[in-house]
Amino acid sequence: MRLGSFIRITNRIINRNINTRVAIILGVVTLLAIPAERTLAMSEKYEDSGQRETTTLGGGCFWCLEAIFEEVRGVHGVQSGYAGGDGPTTYKEVCTGETGHAEVVRVTFDPQAVSFGELLAIFFGTHDPTTLNRQGADVGTQYRSVIFYENESQKSVARSVMDELKAEKVFDKPIVTQLEPLDTFFPAEGYHQDYYQNNQSQGYCMAVINPKLAKFRKEFAEKRK
């Protein structure tokens, strides 16, 4: 990594009064990035380019990730579901931890507005990638941290981001996020879709999702719709 550029970029991000760890993650992504990609600056009006890409991510309960990514500018759809196991499944089966599936969200986005790398910055900045098969009180292989890449470009970008996060020792403990090819994405049952939007007064939403959303809204303010 170009250290001088990294320091300048990171310091500039820190000056926006956000968490230092998030600033470093954004600095990593800004430098790697994915230099050929041009994404939307905060001051620019978003006009849909018509381009669409998808990425599939797992980082604990899919209700949390769905609520966060639905607020990202340039994201046109977020669907909760399951990936990484054998065949179609149900929520009840996945909750046993025995099917091999992870709870995931499939994010459809306009790459001219938000890059895959920037989505990974949000991903790593809003969940703990150092806890194996666990996010907070949610425990089991279905809650593992995982990136299901959908093409070789995504694989390369994800690997580079994780390697740099490890090299810069952004996290106090080793990153355990898995990087796997997406085989099949299975949409979750209807009542899981837009769960936070439809259940904001529910206990889990108030106790778990609200703090995650507050963190996202503060630290990734320029990426919000």
C-alpha positions in Angstrom: 0.0 0.0 0.0 1.2 3.5 -0.7 1.7 4.6 2.9 1.8 8.3 2.4 -1.4 8.4 0.4 -3.0 6.0 2.9 -2.2 8.3 5.8 -3.4 11.4 4.0 -6.7 9.8 3.0 -7.2 8.3 6.4 -6.5 11.6 8.2 -8.9 13.4 5.9 -11.6 10.8 6.7 -10.9 11.0 10.5 -11.4 14.8 10.3 -15.1 14.1 9.3 -15.4 13.1 13.0 -16.1 9.4 12.5 -14.6 6.3 14.2 -10.9 5.8 13.5 -11.4 2.2 12.6 -14.0 3.1 10.1 -11.7 5.8 8.7 -9.0 3.3 8.2 -11.4 0.8 6.5 -12.5 3.6 4.1 -8.9 4.6 3.6 -8.0 1.1 2.6 -10.9 0.8 0.1 -10.2 4.3 -1.3 -6.6 3.4 -2.1 -7.2 -0.2 -3.4 -9.8 0.7 -5.3 -10.4 0.2 -7.3 -8.9 3.2 -9.0 -10.7 2.7 -12.3 -14.0 3.0 -10.6 -15.7 6.3 -10.4 -18.4 6.6 -7.8 -20.7 9.4 -6.8 -19.5 12.2 -4.6 -21.8 13.3 -1.8 -22.4 16.7 -3.4 -23.5 15.2 -6.7 -27.1 14.5 -7.6 -27.7 10.9 -8.2 -29.0 9.9 -11.6 -29.6 6.3 -12.2 -27.0 5.0 -14.7 -29.2 1.9 -15.4 -26.2 -0.4 -14.6 -26.8 -3.1 -12.0 -24.6 -5.5 -10.1 -25.3 -7.8 -7.2 -23.3 -9.0 -4.2 -24.2 -11.4 -1.5 -23.0 -10.8 2.1 -23.5 -12.5 5.4 -22.7 -10.8 8.7 -25.0 -12.1 11.4 -28.8 -11.7 11.3 -29.9 -10.7 7.9 -32.5 -8.3 9.3 -29.5 -6.1 10.4 -27.7 -6.1 7.1 -30.9 -5.5 5.2 -31.8 -2.4 7.3 -28.3 -0.9 6.7 -27.9 -1.6 3.0 -31.4 -0.4 2.2 -30.2 3.1 3.2 -27.1 3.1 1.0 -27.3 5.5 -1.9 -27.1 3.7 -5.2 -28.6 0.4 -3.8 -31.7 -0.5 -5.6 -32.7 -3.7 -3.8 -31.9 -5.8 -0.8 -33.3 -9.3 -0.4 -32.8 -11.5 2.7 -32.0 -15.1 2.1 -29.7 -18.1 2.5 -26.5 -19.2 0.8 -23.7 -21.6 1.3 -25.7 -24.8 2.1 -27.1 -27.6 0.1 -30.4 -27.0 -1.7 -33.4 -24.9 -0.8 -34.2 -24.5 2.9 -36.4 -22.7 5.4 -35.7 -20.4 8.3 -36.6 -23.0 10.8 -34.1 -25.4 9.3 -31.3 -22.8 9.0 -31.8 -21.9 12.7 -30.7 -25.4 13.7 -27.2 -24.5 12.4 -27.1 -27.9 10.6 -27.9 -27.0 7.0 -24.6 -25.2 6.2 -26.5 -22.1 5.1 -25.6 -18.6 6.2 -28.2 -15.8 6.6 -27.3 -13.4 3.9 -28.5 -10.4 2.0 -28.3 -10.0 -1.8 -27.7 -6.4 -2.6 -28.5 -5.0 -6.1 -26.6 -1.8 -6.7 -25.6 0.8 -9.4 -21.8 0.6 -9.6 -21.6 4.2 -10.9 -23.1 5.4 -7.6 -21.5 3.0 -5.1 -18.7 0.5 -5.8 -18.4 -3.0 -4.6 -15.4 -1.9 -2.6 -17.4 0.8 -0.9 -20.1 -1.8 0.0 -17.4 -3.9 1.6 -16.3 -0.9 3.6 -19.8 -0.6 5.0 -19.9 -4.3 5.5 -16.7 -4.4 7.5 -17.6 -1.2 9.3 -20.9 -2.3 10.6 -20.3 -5.9 11.8 -17.6 -7.7 13.7 -15.6 -9.9 11.2 -13.4 -11.3 14.0 -16.0 -13.5 15.8 -16.3 -17.0 14.4 -19.9 -18.0 13.8 -21.3 -15.3 15.9 -22.5 -11.7 16.0 -23.4 -10.5 19.5 -25.9 -12.8 21.0 -26.6 -14.5 17.7 -24.5 -17.7 17.7 -24.2 -20.5 15.1 -22.7 -21.1 11.7 -25.7 -19.4 10.1 -24.4 -16.2 11.5 -20.9 -16.4 10.1 -19.1 -13.5 8.4 -18.9 -14.4 4.7 -18.6 -12.8 1.3 -20.1 -14.8 -1.5 -18.4 -13.5 -4.6 -20.3 -13.6 -7.9 -17.4 -13.1 -10.3 -13.6 -13.0 -10.3 -13.5 -9.3 -10.0 -15.4 -9.4 -6.7 -13.2 -12.2 -5.5 -10.1 -10.1 -6.2 -11.4 -6.9 -4.6 -12.6 -8.7 -1.5 -9.3 -10.6 -1.1 -7.3 -7.3 -1.5 -9.5 -5.5 1.0 -9.2 -8.3 3.6 -5.5 -8.6 3.1 -5.0 -4.9 3.6 -7.2 -4.8 6.7 -5.1 -7.5 8.1 -1.8 -5.8 7.2 -2.9 -2.6 8.7 -4.1 -4.4 11.9 -7.5 -2.6 11.7 -9.0 -5.1 14.1 -7.5 -6.3 17.3 -8.2 -10.0 16.5 -7.8 -12.0 13.3 -10.5 -11.5 10.6 -12.4 -14.7 10.2 -14.6 -13.6 7.2 -15.0 -16.4 4.7 -14.6 -15.8 1.0 -16.6 -18.2 -1.1 -18.1 -18.4 -4.6 -21.9 -18.0 -4.7 -23.5 -21.2 -5.8 -27.2 -20.5 -5.3 -29.0 -17.7 -3.4 -32.3 -18.8 -1.8 -34.7 -16.0 -0.9 -36.0 -16.1 2.6 -39.7 -16.3 3.5 -41.8 -13.2 2.8 -42.1 -12.0 6.4 -38.3 -11.6 6.5 -38.2 -9.1 3.7 -38.1 -5.4 4.8 -38.2 -6.8 8.3 -37.0 -3.7 10.0 -39.2 -1.4 8.1 -42.2 -3.4 9.0 -41.3 -4.1 12.7 -39.5 -1.1 14.1 -41.1 -1.4 17.5 -40.2 -5.0 17.9 -37.7 -5.7 20.7 -34.8 -7.1 18.5 -35.1 -4.1 16.1 -35.0 -1.6 19.0 -32.2 -3.3 20.9 -29.9 -4.6 18.1 -30.8 -3.0 14.8 -31.3 0.6 15.9 -27.7 0.9 17.3 -26.2 -0.6 14.1 -28.3 1.8 12.0 -27.2 4.8 14.2 -23.6 3.8 13.7 -24.0 3.5 10.0 -25.8 6.8 9.7 -23.1 8.6 11.6 -20.0 7.0 10.1 -21.1 6.5 6.5 -23.3 9.6 6.3 -22.0 10.5 2.8 -23.2 7.1 1.5 -26.8 7.5 2.6 -29.7 8.0 0.3 
